[in-house]
Every structure is written in structure tokens, then in C-alpha cells.
């Protein structure tokens, strides 16, 4: 199940993914802040909700933005590594081909 979700998320625009994750973080923040407000004040107050929502938004936005940048950077490094490996293999086969071509069977 989680593999299916991860494969679907790979093809989303990174900013759309950022938005979806921020909405999830905000929803979870509202649940936690409401529970804390009920526990401490025996009612849900607007100041708890406002503080929680604003704080949750900026923390989620910053954290997710940094994670997306890190993942993009890691993907570019991985791409460069594969590209270098491919070029190395091409050179090996090119050299082998040239050596075989220069050999003549008589």
C-alpha cells in the first residue's frame, strides 16, 4: 500500500505535493491544538487555534520546502553518478571495439 502511494507521489509536481502536505499538517495541527485547548481550558479557544494554525503552517512550509530541495539535489547527484558510470562503460566498450577492429585475422 505505501509503495503504491509513494509511486503515485513521485509523479506529482513538487509544489502540488508541498501544498497537499501542508494541508495535512494543518489538519493534524487543528486536531492536536483542539485537544490541548480542551484539556487545559475545558473549551476550544480561538487563540489556541490561531496560534497553532499559523505556527503549523510556517513550520510545515519551511520543513517541506527544505526536504523537497534536498530530494531534488540528491536526485541530481544520482543522475550525475549514473551518467558518469555510463560514460565510463561507453569508453571501455569503445576501447575494446577499437582494439578488436585493429586486430586482423589472417
Steps between C-alpha positions, in 0.01 A plus 500: 500500500770751597701406190198581283459840665870580468496410129202731446668783692814476285313635200339798673625852451719582802298812582171308484652243734613783726144636511346161574746434782441845651124437501555167675728669755239772561225243552711306749597825673133591545428162661796525740439865590128437556581210732751712693252787526233265633741347749643825636202736473205260480393665173642567154622858486578707193842606629620139522367423152647813343840451659507133409392556141745782433788317666412171331481668159841663519672200653348263241576738212862546602565135579338365185666758276841403639423129454392551139821693426709226663323227300548691174868548579543130581322406178734721298803344670364154427445599137858625471634179653305286252609725215867467600465122529336486159779709344761274661329191357478664157871575506583142599292355218631756252858409593422129476333554161798697370740230619296225337466701182875558478565125537483321173464129459718355224 
